[in-house]
């Protein structure tokens, strides 16, 4: 338990406590309307969102890996949780949330927190923007006051439902929503210290209550009175059948929760110049999601907007997050009866503004304008999120991103056939593709630059094998710029070795880096080539290659680029001159 607080409260003072009290209270004020709104949008009662803000908020602050993280229900979860509620029911949502908590704990314990950073940004922006569209359109019915609406899991079905019931527009609901929206937008400009969402809900609720009471749907009329009591402790019924049924949804909740919480922690790091512990954060998130369902709460994660508000208002330690949860609890006990009179139309603009803010429209537009592979990944992820499901969108987005990355990396591999040129005063290797008329019939030299992996290995083999002549004796591979080789690259490299050895040739390799050398030793290619055939310098390899020459094939040959083969094979001084030249070649 002592390690839980190590480094998080060092040098803590009364002055720091005052700052945490202020920031925690302000964040608590912001969290209350959002918690209820997200719960309603997720298809559950508003008090379940409040319970989540209280319990998960406190536990995430105490146990997480970020000093400033504020946890609770978030907009990113809305379409996921709504789909689970519609398909499986609220009770199964609790079980799925608990299972997701266990998955998150395991991810943290097995040090998987750092893997989240490998999710490409176009994928995260794509599904975040898609979620924003779903949230925004999901509030149109409450904004317009439409009645007899049914909730559906898929976007198209919900849009059809809106169109079918567009004739039931309630003018009072529209007026209430417009007032709430205007207050939300102007409050930050006029009263920057007052939460716009809270001001919009309070003002529009007062207007609706005093001027057209009973004309708009409220929390009480739609969901019943919000109880002003502590949540009841209850253990969800967990069976093997339920576990098998909900393992998929639980995994989706865990993946999205891990991404959202770690993104929020990264934002907090950037604002405070600190460093969070990603694996500890996942464990903290996991424990919070394990405990929360026992009190009726829905899945929670780190909330970027509330975390940023926490930092901007002067938070110093995780205690501000605990205070935020306690404030929400006190508010629930004291003001729940009043919250029951809030019109649904007052809360719709809150989520619409949240959706707009989370859509990342600037980054979305920037990536689209690039008209690159990233644009394609972003567009497909976005469309699949909106029209199918987040799970499919992320899977396809990741696969497409990997394929495009592999294609880009394969283009980085350069296999160049070169020849030492005695006419160059610097004694360097020519780094251009050699014309066939200047090619040596017995020695081939190639420079390979780039990784030998599955996306490039086949091209590597094709270039070399297709240009090797049957009578060639020596193949020199300059590999100083090959950083790594995967199993596919290993397979194609092995084919080159076997094919060249079958025709009686010898392979010499120069400049191999230590990491690649270790890989070759582990996969057996080092032995297949022969330890004696590895050289630090290309010049030494060329020197060795001369001993393999068949001088009979050099007679009359005008292709050998060192000099005329006749002179090399008959004049010792000329051969000595060549050896001197070969040793002057720069190391690779």
C-alpha positions as CSV (number, residue, x, y, z in Angstrom):
1,X,0.0,0.0,0.0
2,X,2.9,2.3,0.7
3,X,4.2,2.0,-2.8
4,X,0.8,3.2,-4.0
5,X,1.6,6.7,-2.9
6,X,5.4,6.7,-3.4
7,X,6.4,9.9,-5.3
8,X,2.9,11.1,-5.7
9,X,2.5,13.1,-2.5
10,X,6.1,14.0,-1.7
11,X,6.4,17.5,-0.3
12,X,2.6,17.8,-0.2
13,X,1.4,20.8,1.9
14,X,-1.7,22.7,2.9
15,X,-1.2,25.0,0.0
16,X,-1.3,22.1,-2.4
17,X,-4.4,20.8,-0.6
18,X,-6.2,24.0,-1.3
19,X,-5.4,23.8,-5.0
20,X,-6.6,20.2,-5.2
21,X,-9.8,21.2,-3.4
22,X,-10.5,23.9,-5.9
23,X,-9.7,21.8,-9.0
24,X,-11.5,18.8,-7.7
25,X,-14.6,20.7,-7.0
26,X,-14.6,22.4,-10.4
27,X,-14.1,19.1,-12.2
28,X,-16.8,17.6,-10.1
29,X,-19.2,20.3,-11.3
30,X,-18.2,19.6,-14.9
31,X,-18.5,15.8,-14.4
32,X,-22.1,15.7,-13.1
33,X,-24.0,16.7,-16.2
34,X,-21.6,14.7,-18.4
35,X,-22.0,11.6,-16.4
36,X,-25.8,11.7,-16.6
37,X,-25.7,12.6,-20.3
38,X,-23.3,9.8,-21.2
39,X,-25.3,7.3,-19.2
40,X,-28.6,8.3,-20.9
41,X,-26.9,8.2,-24.3
42,X,-25.6,4.7,-23.5
43,X,-29.1,3.5,-22.9
44,X,-29.0,3.3,-19.1
45,X,-30.4,5.4,-16.2
46,X,-28.6,8.7,-15.5
47,X,-27.7,7.7,-11.9
48,X,-25.6,4.8,-13.2
49,X,-23.4,7.4,-14.8
50,X,-23.1,9.3,-11.5
51,X,-22.2,6.1,-9.7
52,X,-19.5,5.5,-12.3
53,X,-18.1,9.1,-11.8
54,X,-17.9,8.6,-8.1
55,X,-16.4,5.1,-7.7
56,X,-14.3,4.8,-10.9
57,X,-13.2,8.4,-10.5
58,X,-11.8,7.9,-7.1
59,X,-10.2,4.5,-7.8
60,X,-8.6,5.6,-11.1
61,X,-7.1,8.7,-9.3
62,X,-5.7,6.6,-6.5
63,X,-4.5,3.5,-8.4
64,X,-3.7,4.8,-11.9
65,X,-0.4,5.8,-13.4
66,X,-1.1,9.5,-14.0
67,X,-1.2,12.1,-11.2
68,X,-3.8,14.2,-13.0
69,X,-6.0,11.6,-14.6
70,X,-9.8,12.0,-14.1
71,X,-11.8,8.9,-14.8
72,X,-15.5,8.3,-15.4
73,X,-17.9,7.6,-18.2
74,X,-16.9,9.1,-21.6
75,X,-18.4,9.8,-25.0
76,X,-16.1,7.3,-26.7
77,X,-17.9,4.5,-24.9
78,X,-21.4,5.6,-25.9
79,X,-22.0,3.6,-29.1
80,X,-20.2,0.6,-27.7
81,X,-22.3,0.5,-24.5
82,X,-25.5,1.3,-26.3
83,X,-25.0,-1.6,-28.6
84,X,-24.3,-3.9,-25.7
85,X,-27.4,-2.7,-23.8
86,X,-29.6,-3.2,-26.9
87,X,-28.2,-6.6,-27.8
88,X,-27.6,-8.1,-24.3
89,X,-29.3,-5.9,-21.7
90,X,-28.1,-3.8,-18.8
91,X,-27.2,-6.8,-16.5
92,X,-24.9,-8.2,-19.1
93,X,-23.3,-4.8,-19.6
94,X,-22.2,-5.0,-16.0
95,X,-20.6,-8.4,-16.5
96,X,-18.9,-7.2,-19.7
97,X,-17.5,-4.2,-17.8
98,X,-16.2,-6.4,-15.1
99,X,-14.6,-8.7,-17.6
100,X,-13.1,-5.7,-19.4
101,X,-11.6,-4.7,-16.1
102,X,-9.9,-8.0,-15.7
103,X,-8.5,-7.8,-19.2
104,X,-7.1,-4.3,-18.5
105,X,-5.4,-5.6,-15.3
106,X,-3.8,-8.4,-17.3
107,X,-2.6,-6.0,-19.9
108,X,-1.0,-3.8,-17.3
109,X,0.5,-6.8,-15.4
110,X,2.0,-8.2,-18.7
111,X,3.5,-4.8,-19.5
112,X,1.3,-4.2,-22.6
113,X,0.8,-0.5,-22.0
114,X,3.5,0.6,-24.3
115,X,1.9,-1.3,-27.2
116,X,-0.9,1.2,-27.5
117,X,1.6,3.7,-29.0
118,X,1.8,1.5,-32.1
119,X,-1.8,2.2,-33.1
120,X,-1.5,4.6,-36.0
121,X,-2.9,8.1,-35.5
122,X,-5.2,7.9,-38.6
123,X,-6.9,4.9,-37.0
124,X,-7.5,6.7,-33.7
125,X,-8.7,9.9,-35.4
126,X,-10.9,7.9,-37.7
127,X,-12.8,6.0,-35.1
128,X,-12.9,9.0,-32.7
129,X,-14.5,11.1,-35.5
130,X,-16.9,8.2,-36.3
131,X,-17.9,8.0,-32.6
132,X,-18.5,11.7,-32.6
133,X,-20.9,11.4,-35.6
134,X,-22.8,8.7,-33.8
135,X,-23.1,10.7,-30.6
136,X,-24.2,13.8,-32.4
137,X,-26.9,12.1,-34.4
138,X,-28.0,10.2,-31.4
139,X,-29.0,13.4,-29.7
140,X,-31.1,14.8,-32.6
141,X,-34.2,13.1,-31.3
142,X,-33.9,14.7,-27.8
143,X,-33.0,18.0,-29.3
144,X,-36.1,18.1,-31.4
145,X,-38.3,16.4,-28.8
146,X,-39.3,13.5,-31.0
147,X,-41.6,10.9,-29.5
148,X,-42.1,7.1,-29.9
149,X,-38.5,6.7,-30.9
150,X,-36.8,3.3,-30.7
151,X,-33.1,3.0,-30.1
152,X,-31.1,0.9,-32.6
153,X,-27.5,-0.4,-32.6
154,X,-26.6,0.8,-36.0
155,X,-26.3,4.4,-37.4
156,X,-28.5,3.9,-40.5
157,X,-31.3,2.4,-38.5
158,X,-31.3,5.4,-36.1
159,X,-31.3,7.9,-38.9
160,X,-34.3,6.1,-40.4
161,X,-36.0,6.3,-37.1
162,X,-35.5,10.1,-36.9
163,X,-36.8,10.5,-40.5
164,X,-39.9,8.4,-39.7
165,X,-40.7,10.4,-36.6
166,X,-39.7,13.9,-37.8
167,X,-43.4,14.9,-37.7
168,X,-43.4,14.7,-33.9
169,X,-41.2,17.7,-33.3
170,X,-41.9,19.5,-30.1
171,X,-41.4,23.3,-30.4
172,X,-40.8,23.6,-26.6
173,X,-38.0,21.0,-26.7
174,X,-36.4,22.8,-29.6
175,X,-36.6,26.1,-27.7
176,X,-35.1,24.5,-24.5
177,X,-32.3,22.9,-26.5
178,X,-31.5,26.1,-28.4
179,X,-31.3,28.0,-25.1
180,X,-29.0,25.4,-23.6
181,X,-26.8,25.4,-26.7
182,X,-26.4,29.2,-26.7
183,X,-25.5,29.3,-23.0
184,X,-23.0,26.5,-23.5
185,X,-21.3,28.4,-26.3
186,X,-21.2,31.9,-24.8
187,X,-20.4,31.0,-21.2
188,X,-16.7,30.2,-21.8
189,X,-16.3,33.6,-23.4
190,X,-18.3,35.7,-20.8
191,X,-17.6,33.6,-17.7
192,X,-14.6,31.5,-18.4
193,X,-14.5,30.0,-14.9
194,X,-18.1,28.7,-15.1
195,X,-18.6,25.3,-16.8
196,X,-20.6,25.9,-19.9
197,X,-22.4,22.5,-19.8
198,X,-23.6,23.2,-16.2
199,X,-24.7,26.7,-17.0
200,X,-26.6,25.6,-20.1
201,X,-28.5,22.9,-18.3
202,X,-29.4,25.1,-15.3
203,X,-30.6,28.0,-17.3
204,X,-32.6,26.0,-19.9
205,X,-34.1,23.9,-17.1
206,X,-35.3,27.0,-15.2
207,X,-36.8,28.4,-18.4
208,X,-38.6,25.2,-19.1
209,X,-39.8,24.8,-15.6
210,X,-41.2,28.3,-15.1
211,X,-42.6,29.0,-18.6
212,X,-43.8,25.7,-20.1
213,X,-43.7,23.1,-17.3
214,X,-44.9,19.6,-18.4
215,X,-44.4,20.4,-22.1
216,X,-41.0,18.7,-22.5
217,X,-39.7,15.3,-21.5
218,X,-37.5,15.2,-18.4
219,X,-35.2,12.7,-16.7
220,X,-38.0,11.9,-14.2
221,X,-40.6,11.3,-17.0
222,X,-38.3,9.2,-19.1
223,X,-36.3,7.3,-16.4
224,X,-37.9,8.0,-13.1
225,X,-36.6,9.9,-10.1
226,X,-32.9,9.9,-9.4
227,X,-32.4,8.4,-6.0
228,X,-30.5,10.5,-3.5
229,X,-29.0,7.5,-1.8
230,X,-25.7,5.6,-2.0
231,X,-25.6,2.9,-4.7
232,X,-26.5,-0.6,-3.6
233,X,-23.8,-3.2,-3.6
234,X,-24.8,-6.2,-5.7
235,X,-22.8,-9.0,-7.4
236,X,-23.7,-9.6,-11.0
237,X,-24.6,-13.2,-11.9
238,X,-21.5,-14.6,-13.6
239,X,-21.8,-17.9,-15.5
240,X,-19.7,-19.7,-18.0
241,X,-22.4,-19.1,-20.6
242,X,-22.3,-15.3,-20.0
243,X,-18.5,-15.2,-20.1
244,X,-18.6,-16.9,-23.5
245,X,-21.3,-14.6,-24.7
246,X,-19.7,-11.4,-23.6
247,X,-16.0,-12.0,-24.1
248,X,-16.1,-10.1,-27.4
249,X,-17.8,-7.0,-26.1
250,X,-15.6,-7.1,-23.0
251,X,-12.5,-7.1,-25.2
252,X,-13.7,-4.2,-27.2
253,X,-14.4,-2.2,-24.0
254,X,-10.9,-3.0,-22.7
255,X,-9.2,-2.0,-25.9
256,X,-11.1,1.2,-26.3
257,X,-10.7,2.0,-22.6
258,X,-6.9,1.4,-22.7
259,X,-6.5,3.6,-25.8
260,X,-8.7,6.4,-24.4
261,X,-7.0,6.4,-20.9
262,X,-3.5,6.3,-22.2
263,X,-4.2,9.1,-24.7
264,X,-5.6,11.1,-21.9
265,X,-2.5,10.4,-19.8
266,X,-0.3,11.5,-22.7
267,X,-2.2,14.8,-23.0
268,X,-1.7,15.3,-19.2
269,X,2.1,14.6,-19.6
270,X,2.3,17.3,-22.3
271,X,0.4,19.9,-20.2
272,X,2.5,19.2,-17.0
273,X,5.8,18.1,-18.3
274,X,5.5,14.8,-16.4
275,X,5.6,11.1,-17.3
276,X,2.9,8.7,-16.6
277,X,3.3,4.9,-16.0
278,X,1.3,3.3,-18.7
279,X,1.1,-0.2,-17.2
280,X,0.1,1.1,-13.8
281,X,-2.5,3.2,-15.5
282,X,-4.0,0.1,-17.1
283,X,-4.0,-1.8,-13.8
284,X,-5.7,1.2,-12.1
285,X,-8.3,1.4,-14.9
286,X,-8.8,-2.3,-14.6
287,X,-9.5,-2.3,-10.9
288,X,-11.9,0.6,-11.3
289,X,-13.9,-1.3,-13.9
290,X,-13.9,-4.5,-11.8
291,X,-15.3,-2.7,-8.8
292,X,-17.8,-0.3,-10.4
293,X,-20.2,-2.9,-11.8
294,X,-20.8,-4.1,-8.2
295,X,-22.5,-0.7,-7.6
296,X,-24.4,-0.5,-10.9
297,X,-21.8,1.6,-12.7
298,X,-21.0,1.4,-16.4
299,X,-17.5,1.1,-17.9
300,X,-15.1,4.0,-17.3
301,X,-11.9,5.3,-18.7
302,X,-9.7,8.4,-18.6
303,X,-11.6,11.5,-19.7
304,X,-9.4,13.8,-21.7
305,X,-11.5,17.0,-21.3
306,X,-12.0,16.5,-17.5
307,X,-8.3,15.7,-17.1
308,X,-7.3,18.9,-19.0
309,X,-9.8,20.9,-16.8
310,X,-8.2,19.4,-13.7
311,X,-4.8,20.5,-14.8
312,X,-5.9,24.0,-15.9
313,X,-7.6,24.7,-12.6
314,X,-4.4,24.0,-10.6
315,X,-4.4,20.3,-9.6
316,X,-1.3,19.2,-7.8
317,X,-1.8,15.5,-7.0
318,X,-4.2,12.6,-7.5
319,X,-6.2,13.9,-4.5
320,X,-8.0,16.3,-6.8
321,X,-9.5,13.3,-8.6
322,X,-10.6,11.8,-5.3
323,X,-12.2,15.2,-4.3
324,X,-14.0,15.3,-7.6
325,X,-15.6,11.9,-6.9
326,X,-16.5,12.9,-3.3
327,X,-18.1,16.2,-4.6
328,X,-20.2,14.2,-7.1
329,X,-21.3,11.9,-4.3
330,X,-22.3,14.8,-2.0
331,X,-24.2,16.4,-4.9
332,X,-26.1,13.2,-5.5
333,X,-27.2,12.9,-1.9
334,X,-28.3,16.6,-1.7
335,X,-29.5,17.6,-5.1
336,X,-30.8,14.4,-6.8
337,X,-34.5,15.4,-6.6
338,X,-33.8,18.6,-8.4
339,X,-31.7,16.9,-11.2
340,X,-34.7,14.7,-12.0
341,X,-36.5,17.8,-13.5
342,X,-33.8,18.4,-16.1
343,X,-35.3,18.2,-19.6
344,X,-33.7,15.8,-22.0
345,X,-33.6,18.6,-24.5
346,X,-31.3,20.5,-22.1
347,X,-28.8,17.7,-22.1
348,X,-28.8,17.0,-25.8
349,X,-26.7,20.1,-26.7
350,X,-24.1,19.1,-24.0
351,X,-23.4,15.8,-25.9
352,X,-23.5,17.5,-29.3
353,X,-20.8,20.0,-28.2
354,X,-18.8,17.1,-26.7
355,X,-19.2,15.2,-30.0
356,X,-18.0,18.3,-31.9
357,X,-15.0,18.7,-29.6
358,X,-13.9,15.1,-29.8
359,X,-14.3,14.9,-33.6
360,X,-10.8,16.4,-34.2
361,X,-12.0,18.1,-37.3
362,X,-8.7,20.0,-37.8
363,X,-6.6,16.9,-37.7
364,X,-9.2,15.0,-39.7
365,X,-9.2,17.6,-42.5
366,X,-5.4,17.8,-42.5
367,X,-4.9,14.1,-43.0
368,X,-7.6,14.0,-45.7
369,X,-5.8,16.8,-47.6
370,X,-2.6,14.8,-47.7
371,X,-4.2,12.4,-50.2
372,X,-1.9,9.6,-49.0
373,X,-2.2,6.2,-47.6
374,X,-3.0,7.7,-44.2
375,X,-5.9,9.5,-45.8
376,X,-7.2,6.1,-47.0
377,X,-6.8,4.5,-43.6
378,X,-8.6,7.5,-41.9
379,X,-11.5,7.5,-44.3
380,X,-12.1,3.7,-44.2
381,X,-11.8,3.6,-40.4
382,X,-14.2,6.5,-40.1
383,X,-16.8,5.1,-42.5
384,X,-16.7,1.6,-40.9
385,X,-17.1,3.1,-37.4
386,X,-20.2,5.0,-38.5
387,X,-21.9,2.4,-40.7
388,X,-20.8,-0.9,-39.1
389,X,-19.0,-1.2,-35.8
390,X,-16.0,0.1,-34.0
391,X,-14.6,-3.4,-33.7
392,X,-14.6,-3.9,-37.4
393,X,-13.4,-0.4,-38.1
394,X,-10.3,-0.7,-35.9
395,X,-9.4,-4.2,-37.2
396,X,-9.7,-3.1,-40.8
397,X,-7.9,0.2,-40.1
398,X,-5.0,-1.6,-38.4
399,X,-4.6,-4.2,-41.1
400,X,-4.8,-1.5,-43.9
401,X,-2.2,0.6,-42.0
402,X,0.1,-2.4,-41.7
403,X,-0.2,-3.2,-45.4
404,X,0.5,0.4,-46.4
405,X,3.4,0.6,-44.0
406,X,4.9,-2.6,-45.5
407,X,4.5,-1.3,-49.0
408,X,6.3,1.9,-48.0
409,X,9.1,0.0,-46.3
410,X,9.5,-2.3,-49.3
411,X,10.1,0.7,-51.4
412,X,13.0,1.6,-49.1
413,X,14.9,-1.5,-50.0
414,X,17.4,-0.8,-52.7
415,X,19.4,-3.5,-54.4
416,X,22.1,-2.0,-56.6
417,X,24.5,-3.9,-58.8
418,X,27.9,-2.2,-58.7
419,X,31.5,-2.6,-59.9
420,X,34.8,-1.3,-58.6
421,X,36.1,1.2,-61.2
422,X,39.8,1.5,-61.4
423,X,39.4,4.8,-63.4
424,X,38.1,6.5,-60.3
425,X,41.0,8.3,-58.5
426,X,39.2,8.0,-55.2
427,X,39.1,4.2,-55.5
428,X,35.4,4.0,-54.7
429,X,32.7,1.6,-55.8
430,X,30.3,2.9,-58.4
431,X,26.8,3.1,-56.9
432,X,24.8,2.9,-60.1
433,X,23.3,0.0,-61.9
434,X,25.9,-1.4,-64.2
435,X,25.2,-1.8,-67.9
436,X,25.4,-5.4,-69.1
437,X,28.3,-4.6,-71.5
438,X,30.5,-3.7,-68.5
439,X,29.4,-6.7,-66.3
440,X,31.9,-9.2,-65.2
441,X,30.9,-12.7,-66.2
442,X,32.5,-14.2,-63.1
443,X,31.9,-11.8,-60.2
444,X,28.7,-9.9,-59.2
445,X,28.7,-7.2,-56.5
446,X,25.5,-5.9,-55.0
447,X,24.8,-3.2,-52.4
448,X,21.6,-3.8,-50.3
449,X,20.1,-0.9,-48.5
450,X,17.1,-1.3,-46.2
451,X,15.3,-3.9,-44.2
452,X,14.9,-7.4,-45.5
453,X,11.3,-8.2,-44.4
454,X,8.2,-9.8,-45.8
455,X,7.3,-6.7,-47.9
456,X,10.6,-6.5,-49.7
457,X,12.2,-9.9,-49.5
458,X,10.7,-11.3,-52.8
459,X,11.9,-8.3,-54.8
460,X,15.4,-8.8,-53.2
461,X,15.6,-12.4,-54.4
462,X,14.2,-11.5,-57.8
463,X,16.7,-8.8,-58.6
464,X,19.7,-10.9,-57.6
465,X,18.7,-14.3,-59.0
466,X,17.5,-12.8,-62.3
467,X,20.8,-11.1,-63.1
468,X,23.2,-13.8,-61.9
469,X,24.8,-15.5,-64.9
470,X,25.2,-19.3,-64.9
471,X,29.0,-19.1,-65.2
472,X,29.6,-16.6,-62.4
473,X,31.9,-17.8,-59.6
474,X,31.5,-15.2,-56.8
475,X,28.6,-13.1,-55.4
476,X,29.5,-10.3,-53.1
477,X,26.8,-8.8,-51.0
478,X,27.5,-5.4,-49.3
479,X,25.0,-5.4,-46.4
480,X,26.2,-2.7,-44.0
481,X,22.9,-0.8,-44.5
482,X,20.6,-3.7,-43.8
483,X,19.3,-3.1,-40.2
484,X,17.3,-6.3,-39.8
485,X,15.9,-9.4,-41.5
486,X,12.6,-11.2,-40.6
487,X,11.7,-14.8,-41.2
488,X,10.4,-14.1,-44.7
489,X,13.6,-12.3,-45.6
490,X,15.5,-15.2,-44.1
491,X,13.6,-17.7,-46.4
492,X,14.4,-15.7,-49.6
493,X,18.0,-15.2,-48.6
494,X,18.3,-18.9,-48.0
495,X,17.0,-19.5,-51.5
496,X,19.7,-17.3,-53.0
497,X,22.4,-19.1,-51.0
498,X,21.2,-22.5,-52.1
499,X,20.7,-21.6,-55.7
500,X,24.1,-20.0,-56.1
501,X,25.9,-22.8,-54.3
502,X,24.1,-25.4,-56.5
503,X,25.8,-23.8,-59.5
504,X,29.2,-24.0,-57.8
505,X,29.4,-20.4,-56.7
506,X,30.7,-18.7,-53.5
507,X,28.9,-16.0,-51.6
508,X,30.9,-13.3,-49.8
509,X,29.2,-10.9,-47.4
510,X,30.7,-7.6,-46.2
511,X,29.9,-5.0,-43.5
512,X,27.2,-7.0,-41.6
513,X,26.1,-5.2,-38.5
514,X,26.2,-6.9,-35.1
515,X,22.4,-7.2,-34.8
516,X,22.0,-8.7,-38.3
517,X,25.0,-11.0,-37.7
518,X,23.3,-12.4,-34.6
519,X,20.1,-13.0,-36.5
520,X,22.1,-14.9,-39.2
521,X,23.8,-17.0,-36.6
522,X,20.5,-17.8,-34.9
523,X,18.7,-18.8,-38.2
524,X,21.7,-20.9,-39.5
525,X,22.5,-18.7,-42.6
526,X,25.8,-17.6,-41.1
527,X,26.9,-21.3,-41.1
528,X,25.4,-21.9,-44.6
529,X,27.4,-19.0,-46.0
530,X,30.5,-19.9,-44.0
531,X,32.1,-17.9,-41.3
532,X,35.2,-17.4,-43.5
533,X,33.1,-15.7,-46.1
534,X,32.2,-12.7,-44.0
535,X,34.3,-9.6,-44.3
536,X,34.4,-6.1,-42.7
537,X,35.7,-4.5,-45.9
538,X,34.5,-4.9,-49.5
539,X,38.1,-4.6,-50.6
540,X,39.1,-7.7,-48.7
541,X,36.2,-9.6,-50.3
542,X,37.2,-8.6,-53.8
543,X,40.7,-9.7,-53.0
544,X,39.4,-13.1,-52.0
545,X,37.2,-13.2,-55.1
546,X,40.2,-13.0,-57.4
547,X,41.3,-16.4,-56.2
548,X,38.2,-18.0,-57.6
549,X,38.6,-16.6,-61.1
550,X,38.8,-19.0,-64.1
551,X,41.4,-17.3,-66.2
552,X,40.4,-19.3,-69.2
553,X,37.1,-17.5,-69.2
554,X,38.9,-14.1,-69.0
555,X,40.9,-14.5,-72.2
556,X,39.5,-12.1,-74.8
557,X,36.9,-10.8,-72.3
558,X,36.3,-7.0,-72.6
559,X,33.7,-6.8,-69.9
560,X,35.7,-7.0,-66.7
561,X,35.7,-3.5,-65.2
562,X,38.8,-3.7,-63.1
563,X,41.0,-3.8,-66.3
564,X,41.4,-6.1,-69.2
565,X,41.2,-9.7,-67.9
566,X,44.1,-10.8,-70.0
567,X,46.4,-8.4,-68.2
568,X,45.1,-9.3,-64.8
569,X,45.7,-13.0,-65.4
570,X,49.1,-12.7,-67.1
571,X,50.8,-9.8,-65.4
572,X,51.6,-10.1,-61.7
573,X,52.2,-6.4,-61.3
574,X,48.7,-5.6,-62.8
575,X,47.1,-8.1,-60.4
576,X,49.1,-6.6,-57.5
577,X,47.8,-3.2,-58.6
578,X,44.2,-4.5,-58.5
579,X,44.7,-5.9,-55.0
580,X,46.1,-2.6,-53.9
581,X,43.1,-0.9,-55.3
582,X,40.7,-3.3,-53.7
583,X,42.2,-2.7,-50.3
584,X,41.7,1.0,-50.7
585,X,37.9,0.6,-51.0
586,X,36.0,2.3,-48.1
587,X,34.7,-0.1,-45.4
588,X,31.0,-1.0,-45.4
